């Protein structure tokens, strides 16, 4: 139930900045890494802060670095197999090569996507050479960063190391991220920047002064969009969240039975003004986005405008021919139609395959977990359930709004990665044994291991084993 109120109440003060000063970006990043922005930000003399609940900077930073190094090393194994282009590398690697030429040749290759991810691939080619390692190495960096970002999201949502680490492991075992982080395509770059931005937003959500964290998130979202326009989807989710909360506050709306865990509070972000919102979620993303174009176009306004026009035209047209592995957005959560990135016969009965599918032992149970998350958001109004639902359904359902008919299951990867947070949220509910979460992490790892022969080309598999893994006719 809702009712209006006519007088703001509450004398709580901000713990982390009692003088009300806006934090610097450096301070925001430190808060973001140490993972203490998820805790309740209001207290009273009768309710002192529980310092034991705040993950220490050193511990969280060390764990984040350890996760990054472990994920990065795992992604590097067998990276150079095959030593030829895989799937859409045929588009993006030549575009990156073109950027390395002393003089830009014409026509420009792959102008239908922003240039930042291709610039990063080009920088890797310049460093490691024009070979499979040079093409794919940056993807492994951003794949590892995406896993770290899920860990940081877990810290913001669950305020504990164990569930945050479990979320990162489940995300790593969801075959989608593994496959995409070992190929020179654009999606993993947008995912890495986007998830880091999402983590910053989640850490700032419950803070009384989220300005610096929101600004950091906005800049990262701009970099995600500079890799691929789908990086704008989670930014749109943040804008919608802020707009809805500000609108409700403008109406002086109040929950009749308000609780500390409500996703909406009338006193949320008291110092966040309209110009702060514009700076964080429009100006800074725009600057970061356009910065990716400067190496190619300089600061020529007509050239920058023409580049945006071309990207818009190519990404909104409906006149696109069909594709063997195309699929519609409603089918993605069901894993109805995978994409075969590679299928080479290496012997009489052996094949080298890369199939982008997702781990069914992660993504199918995630649908049940998301139903419970939605239930808790609607019935219990929990802020953590609200954020998980927003960053799952937003990046997925945004594809329903686009007029283009060509879609692939790897467009579902941002939502599928966020689904790991829903699984952890459900498996740590009150009344469930603590070991259940880690048992499920083991189940996810088993599913990942079973799918590894069709996820990494360097392993290979027999035709018989490959056929066993193709459970449905639509997977072939």
N, C-alpha and C positions, 0 to 999 in steps of 0.2 A: 504494500500500500504506500501511497505517496501523500504528502501534505505540504503545504507551503509554510514557511516560517518568515518572520519579519525582523528577526534580530539575530545577528551572528553571535555565537557563543564559543567559548573555549579560550583558555589562556595557556595552552601548551607551547613550549618553546622548542626550537630546533637543537638537536643534540650536537650535531657536527659543526655548526656555525652559529653559536649563540648570539653573535654580534650582528647577524643578518647580512654579512658581506657576501657578495657573489664569489664563488670559488673560481680560481683560475683553471684553465684547461689542464695544466699539469696536475693540479690537485684532483680534478675530476677523473683523470686517467688512473691516478693512484687508487682512488676509491673504487673505480671500476674493476681494477685488477684484483684488489684484495677482497672484493666480494662482500662488503658490509653494507651496501646501499639497500639491501633487501629488508633490513630489520625495521621494526616500527620506529618512526622518526619523532615521536612525541612522547614526552614523559612528564612526570610531576615530581615534586619533592618526595611524595610517598611511593613513587615507582622508579627507583634508580635503574639506570641502564645495566643490563646483564652483560658485562664485558666478556664473559665466557662464551656467549653466543656469537660473538663477532669473530669470524675467521681472521687470523692475523695476516698481515701483509706478507710476511716471509713465507708462511705456510702455503697460502693460496698462490703466491707468485711461483714458488718452487713447483707446486703441483701443476700449474698451468704450463710452465716451461717443460716439465717432464712429459706431460701429455703431448705437447707440440713435438718434442724430439722423437718420442716413441712413434707417433703417428707419421711423422715425416720419414723416418727411417723405414717403417713398414711400407709406405707408399713407394719408396725408391726401389724396392726389391723387384727386379725384372722389368724395370720401367722401359728399357730400350727395346723390348720385344713387343711387337714386330718393329723392324727398322724401316718400315714404310708407313705411309699415311693411313690412319684409321678413321673411318667415317668422315665427319666434317672437318678433320684436319686438312683435308684437301682444299678447303676454303680459307681457313684462318692462317695456316702457316705461310702460304704464298703472300697473303696480305701483310704478314709480319716481315717477310723477306723484303717486300717492296719498300717498307719503311726504312730499311737499312741502306738503301741505294743512295749514292751521293746526291742524286737529283731524282725527285719523285716522278716516276713514269706515269703515263696515262694510258688507259683509264685507271682510276683508283680501284683496287680490288676490294671486294666486300664492303662497299660503302653503306650497306643496310644496317650496320651495327656501329655503335660508338667505338672509339679507337683504343681505350685504355688497356683492355685485356690484350689486344694485339700488340700494343707497345711493350707490354711486359714480356710477351713471348719473343718479340724482337730483341729486347735487351738480353734475354736468356740465350738466344741464338748468337748474339755478338759475344757473349761470355763463354759459352760451352761449345760453340760451333753449330753449323747447320746440319744437325743430326737429330736422332730420336731423343737424346738426352736434352739437347738444347730446346727442342720443341715443347717437351712435356714437363721439364723441371719446375717451372713456375706453378703449374697446376698442383704439384705435390705440396708446395708451400701453402697455397690457399686451401687445399683440402685439410691440412693439419691445422691451419688457423680456424677453419669452420668447426672442427671438433673442439678446439679450445673455446670457441665462442659458445658452443652448447654447454660446456662446463661452466662458463661465466653466467649464462642464463640460469643454469641450475642453482648456482650460488644465490642469485637474485631471488629466485622463486622459493627455494627450499631452506635457505639459511643454514646449510649443513654440507660438509665435504662429501660424505658418502653418497647421498642422492645425486649430487652434481657430477661426481665421477661416474656413477652408474649411467646417467643420461648421456655423457660423452661416449662411454663405451657402446651403448645401444646405438647411438648415431653412427659410430664408426663401423659397427657390424651390420648396418643397413646398407647392403651392397651398392646402393645407388651412389653414395658419396665416394666409396672406394673406386668405382669404375670411372666416375667423372673426374676424380682427382688424378687420374693417370692418363689423361688424354688432352691434347691441345685444343680444347674448345673454350667457349667464353663463360659457360654457366657456372663453373666452379669459382671463378673470380668474383662474379656477382654474388654468389652464395657466401663466400668468405667475408667480403665487405659487409654484406647485408646482415649476416648473423652477428658480427661484431657490433654493428649499429643497433640491432635488436637487443643485444645484451646490455649495451649502454642505456638504452631507453628503459629496459626493465629495472636496471639498478637505480635509475632516477625517478621511477614512477611513484614510489612511496615517500620520496624526500620532500621536505618542505620547500627547498630551493633546488630544483633540478636543472637550473639554467645551463650550467657547464656540461653536465652529462647529456642533456638534450642537444646542446650545440655539437658536442662530439658525435652523437648519433647522427645528426643531420649531415655533417661533413662526410661521414662514412657512407651514408645512404647515397650521397651525391657521387662518390667514387664507385659504388655498386652500379648506379645507373650509367656511369661512364664506361662500364664494361658491357652492359646489356640493359635495354630499357625495362626489362622485367624486374630489375633492381629497384624500380620505383614502387612496386606493389607494397612491400613492407613499409616504405615511407608513407604511402597513402593510408595504411592501417594506423600509423602513429598520428597522422593529421586528423583522421576520423575520431580516434580515441580522445585526443585533446579537445577537438571541437565539440563532441558530445558532452564531455565533462564540463567544459566552460559554458555550454548552452544550459545545462541543468543547473549550474551554479547561478547563471544569470536569471533563471526562473525561480531562484531560491528554493530549489527542490530538496527535500529531505526524506530519507527512509524513516518511516514511523518507528521501526524497531532497529535503529542503526546499531551496527556491530563494528568492532575494530577491523575485521577482515573484509569489510565491504569494498567492492571495486570502486564505488563512488563515495566521496565524502564532500560535504559542502565547504570544508576548510582546506581542501587539497590545493597545493601550490598557490598560496596566498599572494606571493610576490611575482608570479608569472603573468606579465602583461601581454597585450596583443603584439606589441613590437618585439617582445622576446620570442613569442611563438613564430612570428614572421622571420625573424633572424635565424632561429634554430631549424625550422622546417621548410624554408623557402630560399632565403638568401644564401646561407652557408651551403646547402645542397647544390644550389645553382652554381656557385663559385667553384666548388669541388668538381662538379660535372664538367663545366666548361674548361677547367684546367687541363682535362684530359685531351682536349682538342688543340691546345696551343702548340704542341710539338709539330702538328701537321699543318695547321691553318694559321698559326700566329695569332694575332689579335684582329684579324680582318673580320669586321662585323658581317659584311655580305657573305663571305665564305662560311662563317659559322652558321648563319641563318640557312643557307642553302644546304649545309650538311644536315641540319635538323629536319628540313623539309623532305630530304631524300629518305632519311631514316623513318620518318612518319609515314611517308607514302609506301615504303616497302614493308612496313610492319602492320599496316592496317588494310592492305588490299585483300580483296576476297578472290581475286583472279589468280589463284595459285593451283598448280596442277597437283593431283593426288600423289601420295608417296606410299611405298610398300608398308612402312611401319607407322604411318600416321594413326592417331587415335584421338578421341574426343575427351574433353576434360572430365565428364562424369565417370568415365571408365578408369581413370588413373588410380584412385584408391583401391580398386579391385585388382590391379595389376593384370588387366585383361590383355594388353598388347605391348610386349616388350620391344626394344629396338636392338637389332643385331648389329653391333658396331664392327664385328669381325667374325669371319668364319672361313678358315683356311684348312685344307686337308694337308697334314704333314706326314702322312704315311698311309698304308693300306687301310688301317682302321683307326687312325688317330687324327684329331682335329685340334686346331688352336682357335679358341673362340673367346669373344668378349660380348656378352649379352647384358644390356642394361635392363634390369628387371626390378630389382628391389628384393629384400629378404622377406619372404612370406611370413616367417615366424616373428617378424617385427611389425610389418605393415598391416597384416590382417588383424592381429590382436589390438593394434593401435586404434582401429575403428571402434572397438568396444570401449577402449579407454577414453576415446574422445566423446563418446556418448555420455559417459559418467562425468567428464569434464564439463560438458554442456549442462548437464543436470545440476552440478554444483554451482555453476555460474548463474543459472536461472533461479534455482530454489534457494541456495545458500548465499548467493551474491559474492562469492569468494573472489578476491582480486587476482590470486594466482591462477585460478581456473579461467578467469576472464582473459588474462593475457595469453595463456596457452591457446585458448580457443581463437582469439583474435589473430595470432600469428600463424595459426594453422589454416583457418578457413579463409583469411584475407588473401594471402598469396596464391591460394588454389582457386578460389571462386573468382578472382580478378580475371582469369582467362575466359570466363563465361561472358564477360563484357566486351571482348574484342571481336571485331567483325571477321577476322581472318579465320579460314576453315582448317588450315594446316596446323596440327598440334602433335606433340610427342610426349611420351610419358616422362621424359627427363625434365619437362617443364614443371612437373609435380615435385621435384627434388627439394625445394625450400620448405614446402609444407610437410613432406615426408620426413625431413630431418627434424623439424619442430615436433613431430609426433612422438619422438623419443621422450620429450618432456611430459607429454600426456601419460605415457606408460609409467614413468617414474612417479608422477603425481598419484596415480591410482594404486600402485603397488606399495606405496608408503602410507596408505590410509590407516587411520586408527583401527585397531583390532586385527590387523594382518601381521603375521610374524615378520621380523626384520630380515630373516634369511630368504624370504620369498623374492624380494627384489633381486638379490644376487643370484638366486637360482634361475630367475628369468634371464639375467645377463648371460648366464651360462648357456641357456637355450638359444638365445640370439647368436652367441658365438658358434654354437654347433651348426645352426642354419647358415651362417656365413661361411664356415669351413666347407660345408657340403656344396655350396655354390661357387667356391673359389675357382674350381677348374674352368668354369664358364665366365669368370670375372677377370681373370688375368691370363693373357695370351702365353706367358712364359711357362705356365704349368702344363697346359694341354690335357686332353681327355680322350677316351675312346668314343666311338660313335654310339656304342651301346650305353655307356654312362651318360652321354649327352642326351640320348633319347629318354632315359629314365627321368632326367631333370625337367624335360619338357612335359609338364603335367597336363597341359591342355592344348587342343589343336590351335588355338589362337596364339599360343606362344611360339609356334613354328613359323 
